[in-house]
């Protein structure tokens, strides 16, 4: 998905989220995150300025009440659109 294909990563069943800092909307998020499973392990990742998916503690911070940003579930296509848009701007 996105700028670089995650060839060795199983993304079936991944859930994607638009990250909504103040003033941002689902159509113009400040970032995108995904939650996927690898066996019994939950892996949370965010698409970074390095144009790749990296681990994040975003959902842990939110669960602990230490996150001011909101998020909303989006489709894989919406996440891919964001990744493509960011990748095009950075190249």
Secondary structure, DSSP 8 states (H G I E B T S, - for coil): --SS--TTS--TT-EEEEEE-TT-BTTB-SEEEEEEEETTEEEEEEE-TTSSEEE--HHHHHHTT----EEEEE-HHHHHHHHHHHHHHH-
